[in-house]
Amino acid sequence: MQELEHAMRRASGSGAIFSQAVADYAGISSSDLECLDFLILEGRATAGRLAEVTGLTTGAITGVIDRLEKAGFVRRERDEHDRRKVFITLVPQNIARVGVLYEHMQRAMLKNWDSYTDDELRLLLRFASQGYETMLAATEELKATITKAAAAKGRAAKKPPRARR
């Protein structure tokens, strides 16, 4: 089990370093880039939905959206049927300029996945999906721990670290 844990930590660390390099190129923070990826996966979403899938607060997501909008990656669009509802949508041409940086990695991953059977791929999908759910729960627990520790010290909590996938 230790070997699996080490492999996961290496993969996570390598992913964080790769993400930081892309974020630096894009002129945004690594955590904002991760939130952008969640939006790419969702297609179009409300700020509330982004908060739900990232584990961040709606206030934190508002700041992320503001920065991504300023950088030209997203825009806010009002719902045609309910003008109170605002969707965050992608700006495709600007997403494409960052997306190209992932192409070689995607090709390599597809090549790796070709070596697995369908049953093995289903197992990997289950593993990755459960890992995502575990991280969301761990993020909530971390935020509660930080808040509790700050309250015990008699001061307001520092902002908890932003969630990573």
Summary of the structure (lengths in Angstrom):
residues: 165
radius of gyration: 18.0
end to end distance: 21.3
largest distance: 55.2
contacts: 399
relative contact order: 0.10
helix: 70%
strand: 7%
